[in-house]
Amino acid sequence: MRSGAIRKILVVDDEEAIGIIMSSFLQKIGCYCQSATSPVEALEILEGNHFDLVISDIRMSDMDGLELIREIRARFPSVDTMIMSGFLGDYSYSDVINAGAVDFIAKPVSFPELQAKIVRLNQEHKIFMELKEANKKIKLSLVEMTKVNERLTMEIAERRQMQAELSTAHREIEAFLYSIPCILIEIATEGTIKRWNTLAENILRINAPDALGRSIFECPIAWEAEKVNEIIRLCAAEHLSKRLNEVSFTRSNGVDGILDLIFNPVSAGGAESSGLIILGTDITEYKLMERQLTQSQKLESIGQLAAGIAHEINTPAQYVGDNTRFLDSAFESLEKIHLLYDQLLGGLRVGNPVEAIVQTIAEAQDEMDFEFIRKEVPDAIRQSLEGIDRITRIVLSMKEFSHPGTDEKTGIDINRAIANTITVARNEWKYVADVSTDFDSDLPSVRCIPGEFNQVILNLIINSAHAIAERVSDGSKQKGTIVVSTRKEGDFVEIRIRK
């Protein structure tokens, strides 16, 4: 266990660019950071240097991330570890935690999420150290109690005084435990609630007298009881600490909230467990801030694309304007012809000579190039409608991409979401690549968080365009191609992006 806050971080990834990017971000938030491109290099660095945290990719050539974590846990127990990966593959989240990692972060790494996780690790460490200090105080108090009891057998006169001292010490310990800035619930082996601090009263909306003595499994706590009860039984059976992240509950104001819970078994001087302590942190505000940061990141991406989108809109808008001016001019010419036709019609009705008017009409048609107008007007109208349709598609795509949407998973049309994102990012790829799509028209609705899905697709398309740009920037090669395809594979939908 590290001795203080996370200051020095070692990033291990066989892709050197990822290590450089993460090191740059971590240094910006005040951490000293070093990177290694292999587990062997990482162990050599750790041999001569102290680090607070190692962030390792799970898939590497000479040793996978879990093997590295186990090696660090055996050789450098004071170093915390975190696994990162785009997918876990054959491993489960339990495998990652059982190997000794304190957390997992998905690739591509969300830097606000990484920063939040580091902040949370520091908070949990602080709580752990406070509990450890409290445990020390309890042990010291027990030693003192033993000495007092020995003295009581010899000096009856001092009994009352020592009992008063013990009572004071007990009150201080209770006050300390109840002042810990997180939910603290202690339960006996059979599940009876023995301790219920003030924060548990305030957050879970149950007063201590109503909770104490009741079974944790029957107490009407407004959280995901089935999930929590399963972890309680598992922790008691295995006598190992467990963690349960993002547990939904109802806050005191009736609004839904989120808890992070830690379950620690308690031993009363022997190997047998005498119960466990549940520590809980209300992370509702943190998750809200995380969502706001995600939305800010998306808006930042939109800002970076704004100039390109403006250019995309300007082009069709320009020829719509040109065509409109042409149609305005054509209408004026046709109006003149129309007035001459009215004169011709009037002359025919009354039997007047019309040869002069006919000649005038012929001359006017030659002057305005009437055949040219008849030929070009339909094309101008068609082009204008196409331009308006193009602008409409861009605006609708931008609206759907930038809208915050829901913070919870909902069913979306994957093909439509990808098509909108491709439209929004067009100015990023159109000069270096052509984008083609091969969508499965029978895709079902897929449950996901729309905003985060759009952001991931945008990042992949822009990264592909940048990679192609590096290859064709000297003009010696033709434009590249980005192909986006979707397929239904059993109960899953597969999205492939290749260049």
Number of C-alpha atoms within 10 A of each C-alpha: 13 15 11 11 15 20 16 18 23 24 26 28 25 19 13 14 12 18 21 17 11 20 19 15 16 21 15 11 10 11 15 16 22 21 25 21 19 23 25 13 13 21 17 11 16 16 11 8 9 15 21 18 22 24 24 32 27 25 19 17 9 10 13 15 27 23 13 24 28 17 16 22 18 11 13 18 14 16 21 23 25 24 25 23 18 13 12 16 9 6 11 11 12 9 13 21 19 14 17 20 25 15 17 21 18 15 11 13 14 14 15 16 17 17 14 16 16 18 14 15 17 15 14 15 18 15 16 14 15 15 15 12 12 17 14 12 15 15 12 12 16 15 12 16 17 12 11 20 15 11 15 16 11 11 11 9 11 13 16 11 11 17 15 11 15 17 12 12 18 15 12 13 17 14 12 13 20 18 14 17 14 20 25 23 21 23 24 20 16 13 20 19 23 19 20 23 21 19 20 22 18 14 21 18 17 18 14 17 10 11 22 18 16 15 16 23 17 11 16 13 15 16 18 12 18 9 11 18 14 11 19 23 14 15 20 24 11 11 18 13 18 19 17 14 13 15 18 17 21 18 18 15 9 9 8 13 21 21 22 17 22 18 23 20 24 22 13 9 8 8 9 13 18 16 23 25 21 21 23 23 22 21 17 18 11 13 17 14 14 15 17 13 16 20 18 13 16 22 16 12 16 19 12 13 16 16 12 17 22 12 12 18 19 14 13 20 17 13 16 21 13 14 20 16 12 15 18 12 13 18 14 11 18 18 12 14 19 13 12 17 15 11 15 19 14 13 15 12 9 8 9 10 11 15 11 10 16 15 11 14 19 13 12 17 17 12 10 15 12 16 10 11 19 12 10 15 17 12 12 19 15 14 16 21 14 14 21 17 13 17 19 13 16 20 17 15 20 19 13 18 25 19 13 19 13 11 13 9 11 13 12 16 13 23 19 13 18 24 15 23 24 23 20 27 23 22 19 22 23 14 12 24 21 15 18 12 15 12 18 15 10 9 17 15 13 15 13 16 17 24 20 17 16 20 19 13 19 21 15 14 25 17 14 20 25 17 14 19 19 10 15 16 13 8 10 8 10 11 18 20 18 20 14 21 17 20 16 15 9 7 7 11 15 13 15 10 14 11 15
